[in-house]
Amino acid sequence: MDNTRDLFDLIGNAHPSETGAVTDDTPAPVSAEAVQGLAALSAASPAPPPPPPGEGAPDPSEPGEPPLAEYAARAYLAYAMSVVTGRAIPALADGQKPVQRRILYAMRDMGLQRSPQHVKSARVVGEVIGKWHPHGDTSVYDAMVRMAQHFTLRYPVVDGQGNFGSLDGDSAAAMRYTEANLTPISELLLAEMDEGTVDFRSNYDGTLEEPVTLPARLPFLLMNGASGIAVGMATEIPPHNLRELAQVCAELVLRPDMADDEILQSIPGPDFPGGGQIISTPGQIREAYLSGRGSIRVRARWEVEKLARGEWRIAVQQLPPGVSTAQILSEIETLSNPQAKGEGKKKALTPEQQTTKNAMLSQMDTVRDESGKAHAVRIVIEPRSRNQDPQSLMTYLLARTSLETNQSVNLTVLDLDGKAPCMPLPRILRQWVRYRVTTVRRRSQFRLDKALTRIHILEGRLRVLLDIDAVIRVIRESDDPKADLMAHFDLSEIQAEDILEIRLRQLARLAGIELEKELADKRETAAYLSALLQDESRLRALIAAEIQADAQKFGDDRRTLLEADTAITNKSIQTIAAAIADEPVTVIVSQKGWLRTRSGHGLDTATLGFKEGDALLQAFEVRSVDTLVLLDHSGRAYSIAVAQIPGGRGDGIPVSSQVDFQPGGVLACVACGAGDSLWLVAGTGGYGFLTTLENMTGRNRAGKAFLTLDAKERPLPLIRVTDLQAEAFCLSSDGRGLLFPLTEVKNLPKGKGVKLIALGTSATLQSLLVYLDDQPLPRGVRKNRVEACRGRRGGRGRPVR
């Protein structure tokens, strides 16, 4: 379908019917399949059956209406191209979207560029929607507010007075309350508007003309960046530093063949309005710039403030782009006081929520927002103890909050040919330099034409200045003074028209001296401009000098620090969490599934009390940062952080409040320790394996499949392995035993394992232990009989009684 070609032309790709694939050098923002799908929709639409002959049949010579699918496809493509070119994607030439360009042009047309007086924002909005932008006033005012926000744009072009919103997301006041004017830097966009530098087109009703682009003296597209979502494509251009861009643009003007690597050396990375620290490596930034797509990691900047008596606190002073102080405070509140999940009596914190809460409360005392006039951003974080490590505390917060985020890079722009490809940054700069050279050439030609016109008029005035009396006589006595002046003094029509409109005082002798001086100046200017237009190198040298002068006038220092660092990962979080509140505890598990902890080790379990009918199942001397693992009768594993098990002398909490056993699930055995601790796992079917405790842990309350068992099998108690040189002793229900080295047992993450002992008919594996010299043996089993059972794993074993 031919109407698909318009959208392919817009994004800078060849039509699939011609090439069979997208051939643009840059990644296509719109997939060919999406557009072909619309075309296929039309092609697949069945043609309507021919009408029956007779009365009311349409004339075959008249064009019929297109099928509905084809009409819908055409209408949607027209809408898509309208959004891309007229709303969402900025122009490479001046970096502005249409609404932004119209706001600036309207404010210039109102004289705000030359006047220090601010006017009501409602007046500006009315001017824009009345003359140039036939849309709602809200969209225009929102765009103008964004153009005035210093925390949104790196170089604001609108100077707003009143409430224009805040970094925390507060909305701007109504347009009837705020006032606006143009900032000095807007001069770089508007100063050369009246010098023939850009093309104009009719406005929406054809009564006025508006500029197609603005004569930008610097690449505002990269200075302020842009963000927009169109149909099938989007753009996300980060802002950059004016001085860095000006330096590379001046070099590129003088050396058009400048290599990409040289260009990128002068632009090390984005420069965000709120500062921050870019921790991505130069290689990652370079890859994003060369491909036009990527992601840059940005981190908040902070410092440790020393207080009296060894106390300290952390002050966050710069945030990543798009992150506010209110957002950070809300995220910290969510971490330290999470909302319980579930319904009814089962509503409780998940293990992950409880662990995070304990970690936050054990290391952070208070957090508050001290932002104000003195500090645009200031978040103060006070630790729980002065003995904590500030870096560890901030690492945890960087991982859990938006203090460290990713900034997308998608350099999709409307280029000079009206297409919207995703372009590498060097290509954007080259096209802008080409646009600037064309703009300055048109400006110089306009000034030359204007100077030549003035020279022509001045030559006419000097010609008649020698005989003013004759001029007056001709004008007084002639019926057609213009024609007679042209014939009598050999003047052109323009010169004669100027003589007729000039005041007599301007033809005085004193004025003649001024005319000769002005004529000499104009001839000198015309000669300079003529030579400039004929010499390409001279023209480019002028452009480079102007760019450097603008950078000197409006440039500022970089705000965003470029310092590569490692991004915070989940492993980093675990390391920090393990370093918080790490103390010895004893975990007590009862037979009916009640959990509790006691501080320290060496607890006399005989003194423990339990509910009626309950007794001790197992006690573990571990650390508060370890994990408790439960296995049910089906071999499913459930994990609970030791830190979330309550202490004290009560009965504790039931297992059901922390995990959700499968229907019919019953607690069978437990293990507790560090994640890298080694355990021997087996079932009554005679199979087992070695594994670490980390393989048994999971995030879900519903647990995870771990030990594979047959229908009538049950898991045996989990055995901690501290020495792999030890031996495993298996005892079957029919009185046979087998002793073999632990090194013969495989280390697996989960599953059924390997055969430990060959069981007879209807026999089961009754007990399993790690055999050491001082290891207590099952009742009725003697040490000499155990030694006699030594063999290889998987054997039948020998009688032990």
Secondary structure in CASP SS format (residue, H / E / C, confidence):
PFRMAT SS
TARGET T0000
AUTHOR 0000-0000-0000
METHOD secondary structure of the structure
MODEL  1
M C 1.00
D C 1.00
N C 1.00
T H 1.00
R H 1.00
D H 1.00
L H 1.00
F H 1.00
D H 1.00
L H 1.00
I C 1.00
G C 1.00
N C 1.00
A C 1.00
H C 1.00
P H 1.00
S H 1.00
E H 1.00
T H 1.00
G C 1.00
A C 1.00
V C 1.00
T C 1.00
D C 1.00
D C 1.00
T C 1.00
P C 1.00
A C 1.00
P C 1.00
V C 1.00
S C 1.00
A H 1.00
E H 1.00
A H 1.00
V H 1.00
Q H 1.00
G H 1.00
L H 1.00
A H 1.00
A H 1.00
L H 1.00
S H 1.00
A H 1.00
A H 1.00
S C 1.00
P C 1.00
A C 1.00
P C 1.00
P C 1.00
P C 1.00
P C 1.00
P C 1.00
P C 1.00
G C 1.00
E C 1.00
G C 1.00
A C 1.00
P C 1.00
D C 1.00
P C 1.00
S C 1.00
E C 1.00
P C 1.00
G C 1.00
E C 1.00
P C 1.00
P C 1.00
L H 1.00
A H 1.00
E H 1.00
Y H 1.00
A H 1.00
A H 1.00
R H 1.00
A H 1.00
Y H 1.00
L H 1.00
A H 1.00
Y H 1.00
A H 1.00
M H 1.00
S H 1.00
V H 1.00
V H 1.00
T H 1.00
G H 1.00
R H 1.00
A H 1.00
I C 1.00
P C 1.00
A E 1.00
L C 1.00
A C 1.00
D C 1.00
G C 1.00
Q C 1.00
K C 1.00
P H 1.00
V H 1.00
Q H 1.00
R H 1.00
R H 1.00
I H 1.00
L H 1.00
Y H 1.00
A H 1.00
M H 1.00
R H 1.00
D H 1.00
M C 1.00
G C 1.00
L C 1.00
Q C 1.00
R C 1.00
S C 1.00
P C 1.00
Q C 1.00
H C 1.00
V E 1.00
K E 1.00
S H 1.00
A H 1.00
R H 1.00
V H 1.00
V H 1.00
G H 1.00
E H 1.00
V H 1.00
I H 1.00
G H 1.00
K H 1.00
W C 1.00
H C 1.00
P C 1.00
H C 1.00
G C 1.00
D H 1.00
T H 1.00
S H 1.00
V H 1.00
Y H 1.00
D H 1.00
A H 1.00
M H 1.00
V H 1.00
R H 1.00
M H 1.00
A H 1.00
Q C 1.00
H C 1.00
F C 1.00
T C 1.00
L C 1.00
R C 1.00
Y C 1.00
P C 1.00
V C 1.00
V E 1.00
D E 1.00
G E 1.00
Q E 1.00
G C 1.00
N C 1.00
F C 1.00
G C 1.00
S C 1.00
L C 1.00
D C 1.00
G C 1.00
D C 1.00
S C 1.00
A C 1.00
A C 1.00
A C 1.00
M C 1.00
R C 1.00
Y C 1.00
T C 1.00
E E 1.00
A E 1.00
N E 1.00
L E 1.00
T C 1.00
P H 1.00
I H 1.00
S H 1.00
E H 1.00
L H 1.00
L H 1.00
L H 1.00
A C 1.00
E C 1.00
M C 1.00
D C 1.00
E C 1.00
G C 1.00
T C 1.00
V C 1.00
D C 1.00
F E 1.00
R E 1.00
S E 1.00
N C 1.00
Y C 1.00
D C 1.00
G C 1.00
T C 1.00
L C 1.00
E E 1.00
E E 1.00
P E 1.00
V C 1.00
T C 1.00
L C 1.00
P C 1.00
A C 1.00
R C 1.00
L C 1.00
P C 1.00
F H 1.00
L H 1.00
L H 1.00
M H 1.00
N H 1.00
G C 1.00
A E 1.00
S E 1.00
G E 1.00
I E 1.00
A C 1.00
V C 1.00
G C 1.00
M C 1.00
A E 1.00
T E 1.00
E E 1.00
I E 1.00
P C 1.00
P C 1.00
H C 1.00
N C 1.00
L H 1.00
R H 1.00
E H 1.00
L H 1.00
A H 1.00
Q H 1.00
V H 1.00
C H 1.00
A H 1.00
E H 1.00
L H 1.00
V H 1.00
L H 1.00
R C 1.00
P C 1.00
D C 1.00
M C 1.00
A C 1.00
D H 1.00
D H 1.00
E H 1.00
I H 1.00
L H 1.00
Q H 1.00
S H 1.00
I C 1.00
P C 1.00
G C 1.00
P C 1.00
D C 1.00
F C 1.00
P C 1.00
G C 1.00
G C 1.00
G C 1.00
Q E 1.00
I E 1.00
I C 1.00
S C 1.00
T C 1.00
P H 1.00
G H 1.00
Q H 1.00
I H 1.00
R H 1.00
E H 1.00
A H 1.00
Y H 1.00
L H 1.00
S H 1.00
G C 1.00
R E 1.00
G E 1.00
S E 1.00
I E 1.00
R E 1.00
V E 1.00
R E 1.00
A C 1.00
R E 1.00
W E 1.00
E E 1.00
V E 1.00
E E 1.00
K E 1.00
L C 1.00
A H 1.00
R H 1.00
G H 1.00
E C 1.00
W E 1.00
R E 1.00
I E 1.00
A E 1.00
V E 1.00
Q E 1.00
Q E 1.00
L C 1.00
P C 1.00
P C 1.00
G C 1.00
V C 1.00
S C 1.00
T H 1.00
A H 1.00
Q H 1.00
I H 1.00
L H 1.00
S H 1.00
E H 1.00
I H 1.00
E H 1.00
T H 1.00
L H 1.00
S H 1.00
N C 1.00
P C 1.00
Q C 1.00
A C 1.00
K E 1.00
G C 1.00
E C 1.00
G H 1.00
K H 1.00
K H 1.00
K C 1.00
A E 1.00
L C 1.00
T C 1.00
P H 1.00
E H 1.00
Q H 1.00
Q H 1.00
T H 1.00
T H 1.00
K H 1.00
N H 1.00
A H 1.00
M H 1.00
L H 1.00
S H 1.00
Q H 1.00
M E 1.00
D E 1.00
T E 1.00
V E 1.00
R E 1.00
D E 1.00
E C 1.00
S C 1.00
G C 1.00
K C 1.00
A C 1.00
H C 1.00
A C 1.00
V C 1.00
R C 1.00
I E 1.00
V E 1.00
I E 1.00
E E 1.00
P E 1.00
R C 1.00
S C 1.00
R C 1.00
N C 1.00
Q C 1.00
D C 1.00
P H 1.00
Q H 1.00
S H 1.00
L H 1.00
M H 1.00
T H 1.00
Y H 1.00
L H 1.00
L H 1.00
A H 1.00
R H 1.00
T C 1.00
S C 1.00
L C 1.00
E E 1.00
T E 1.00
N E 1.00
Q E 1.00
S E 1.00
V E 1.00
N E 1.00
L C 1.00
T E 1.00
V C 1.00
L E 1.00
D C 1.00
L C 1.00
D C 1.00
G C 1.00
K C 1.00
A C 1.00
P C 1.00
C E 1.00
M C 1.00
P C 1.00
L H 1.00
P H 1.00
R H 1.00
I H 1.00
L H 1.00
R H 1.00
Q H 1.00
W H 1.00
V H 1.00
R H 1.00
Y H 1.00
R H 1.00
V H 1.00
T H 1.00
T H 1.00
V H 1.00
R H 1.00
R H 1.00
R H 1.00
S H 1.00
Q H 1.00
F H 1.00
R H 1.00
L H 1.00
D H 1.00
K H 1.00
A H 1.00
L H 1.00
T H 1.00
R H 1.00
I H 1.00
H H 1.00
I H 1.00
L H 1.00
E H 1.00
G H 1.00
R H 1.00
L H 1.00
R H 1.00
V H 1.00
L H 1.00
L C 1.00
D C 1.00
I H 1.00
D H 1.00
A H 1.00
V H 1.00
I H 1.00
R H 1.00
V H 1.00
I H 1.00
R H 1.00
E H 1.00
S C 1.00
D C 1.00
D C 1.00
P H 1.00
K H 1.00
A H 1.00
D H 1.00
L H 1.00
M H 1.00
A H 1.00
H H 1.00
F H 1.00
D C 1.00
L C 1.00
S C 1.00
E H 1.00
I H 1.00
Q H 1.00
A H 1.00
E H 1.00
D H 1.00
I H 1.00
L H 1.00
E H 1.00
I C 1.00
R C 1.00
L H 1.00
R H 1.00
Q H 1.00
L H 1.00
A C 1.00
R H 1.00
L H 1.00
A H 1.00
G H 1.00
I H 1.00
E H 1.00
L H 1.00
E H 1.00
K H 1.00
E H 1.00
L H 1.00
A H 1.00
D H 1.00
K H 1.00
R H 1.00
E H 1.00
T H 1.00
A H 1.00
A H 1.00
Y H 1.00
L H 1.00
S H 1.00
A H 1.00
L H 1.00
L H 1.00
Q H 1.00
D C 1.00
E H 1.00
S H 1.00
R H 1.00
L H 1.00
R H 1.00
A H 1.00
L H 1.00
I H 1.00
A H 1.00
A H 1.00
E H 1.00
I H 1.00
Q H 1.00
A H 1.00
D H 1.00
A H 1.00
Q H 1.00
K H 1.00
F H 1.00
G C 1.00
D C 1.00
D C 1.00
R C 1.00
R C 1.00
T C 1.00
L E 1.00
L E 1.00
E C 1.00
A C 1.00
D C 1.00
T C 1.00
A C 1.00
I C 1.00
T C 1.00
N H 1.00
K H 1.00
S H 1.00
I H 1.00
Q H 1.00
T H 1.00
I H 1.00
A H 1.00
A H 1.00
A C 1.00
I C 1.00
A C 1.00
D C 1.00
E C 1.00
P E 1.00
V E 1.00
T E 1.00
V E 1.00
I E 1.00
V E 1.00
S E 1.00
Q C 1.00
K C 1.00
G C 1.00
W E 1.00
L E 1.00
R E 1.00
T E 1.00
R E 1.00
S E 1.00
G C 1.00
H C 1.00
G C 1.00
L C 1.00
D C 1.00
T H 1.00
A H 1.00
T H 1.00
L C 1.00
G C 1.00
F C 1.00
K C 1.00
E C 1.00
G C 1.00
D C 1.00
A C 1.00
L E 1.00
L E 1.00
Q E 1.00
A E 1.00
F E 1.00
E E 1.00
V E 1.00
R E 1.00
S C 1.00
V C 1.00
D C 1.00
T E 1.00
L E 1.00
V E 1.00
L E 1.00
L E 1.00
D E 1.00
H C 1.00
S C 1.00
G C 1.00
R E 1.00
A E 1.00
Y E 1.00
S E 1.00
I E 1.00
A E 1.00
V H 1.00
A H 1.00
Q H 1.00
I C 1.00
P C 1.00
G C 1.00
G C 1.00
R C 1.00
G C 1.00
D C 1.00
G C 1.00
I E 1.00
P E 1.00
V H 1.00
S H 1.00
S H 1.00
Q C 1.00
V C 1.00
D C 1.00
F C 1.00
Q C 1.00
P C 1.00
G C 1.00
G C 1.00
V C 1.00
L E 1.00
A E 1.00
C E 1.00
V E 1.00
A E 1.00
C E 1.00
G E 1.00
A C 1.00
G C 1.00
D C 1.00
S C 1.00
L E 1.00
W E 1.00
L E 1.00
V E 1.00
A E 1.00
G E 1.00
T C 1.00
G C 1.00
G C 1.00
Y E 1.00
G E 1.00
F E 1.00
L E 1.00
T E 1.00
T E 1.00
L H 1.00
E H 1.00
N H 1.00
M H 1.00
T C 1.00
G C 1.00
R C 1.00
N C 1.00
R C 1.00
A C 1.00
G C 1.00
K E 1.00
A E 1.00
F C 1.00
L E 1.00
T C 1.00
L C 1.00
D C 1.00
A C 1.00
K C 1.00
E C 1.00
R C 1.00
P E 1.00
L C 1.00
P C 1.00
L C 1.00
I E 1.00
R E 1.00
V E 1.00
T C 1.00
D C 1.00
L C 1.00
Q C 1.00
A C 1.00
E E 1.00
A E 1.00
F E 1.00
C E 1.00
L E 1.00
S E 1.00
S C 1.00
D C 1.00
G C 1.00
R E 1.00
G E 1.00
L E 1.00
L E 1.00
F E 1.00
P E 1.00
L H 1.00
T H 1.00
E H 1.00
V C 1.00
K C 1.00
N E 1.00
L C 1.00
P C 1.00
K C 1.00
G E 1.00
K C 1.00
G C 1.00
V E 1.00
K E 1.00
L C 1.00
I C 1.00
A C 1.00
L C 1.00
G C 1.00
T C 1.00
S C 1.00
A C 1.00
T C 1.00
L E 1.00
Q E 1.00
S E 1.00
L E 1.00
L E 1.00
V E 1.00
Y E 1.00
L C 1.00
D C 1.00
D C 1.00
Q C 1.00
P C 1.00
L C 1.00
P C 1.00
R C 1.00
G C 1.00
V C 1.00
R C 1.00
K H 1.00
N H 1.00
R H 1.00
V H 1.00
E H 1.00
A H 1.00
C C 1.00
R E 1.00
G C 1.00
R C 1.00
R C 1.00
G C 1.00
G C 1.00
R C 1.00
G C 1.00
R E 1.00
P E 1.00
V C 1.00
R C 1.00
END
